[in-house]
């Protein structure tokens, strides 16, 4: 099973944009895990383990291995999120 994470940080304007686009899609909470790395050391360690270099970053894991990563907000549009949620919703 693939787990999808959106890694964000408070005060990051591109992160705010990616989260706003995600919020437009009904049911996103069932598919995408929102991870804030502002001050949570456990979440920061998780992001580093996944190879995250910047926020926002989308990370998809299958069997705890990174199988997809998108850095930056450009591709994280409402249409992208809608397609992702439709594909992975159960």
N, C-alpha and C positions, 0 to 999 in steps of 0.2 A: 504494500500500500504506500502511495506517495503522500508525504506530508509537505504542505506548502507554508512557508513563512515569509512575512514581509518585515524586514528589519528596518526600524526607523529610530530617529532621535528627536527629542523635544527641541524646538527652536529651529529645526531644519525646514526651510521653506519647500524644497523639493519633496521632502517626506510628507509635509502637510498636503501638498498637491496629490501625491500618490494615494494617501489615505482618503482624501476627498473623492477621488475617482472610484476607489474601492467601495466607499460607503454608498455610492449610487446603485450598487448591485444587491438586490434582495438575496438573502441567504449566504452572504459572503462569510459570515462568522462560522458556518459549518465546514468551510473549506480552507480558509486562510487564517493562520495564526499570526497575530500581530505581536511583534517582539520589539519592545522599546529598550534601547541600550544606553539611555541617558545616564543612569546611575546604578543600575542593577548589575553587579559584578558577575552573577551567574549568567545573565543574558549576554553580557559582553564576552564572556568566555565561550558561550555557545556560538556567537557570531564569528569570533576568531577561529574556532574549530572548523567552521564552514568555509572559511577563506574570505569572509566579507571584508572589503577594503573601504567601503563608503556607504553612506545611506542616501536614499533608500536603496535597498537591495532585496530582490525576491530570491529565495532559495527553495529548491524542491529537493527533498530527500526521499530515497527509497532504500529501505533496510539500512538506515543511518549513513548512507553514502550520498553525497551531493550529485544529483543527476541533471540539474539545470540551475542556472543563475542568471539574473538580469540585474545589472547595476544601473542606477539612475532612473529618473522618472519618465523619460521620454516614451518608452514602450508601455508603461503602466497606466494605460488609458482605461476609460470605462468599458470600451469594446473588448480590450484584452481581459479585463477582470470578468466581464460577463461570460466570455468564452471559457475562461479557466474554471469559473464556478460551475457552469453547465457541464463541463467535462468531468469534473471531480466530485460533484455533489452526489450524495447517496440517498 
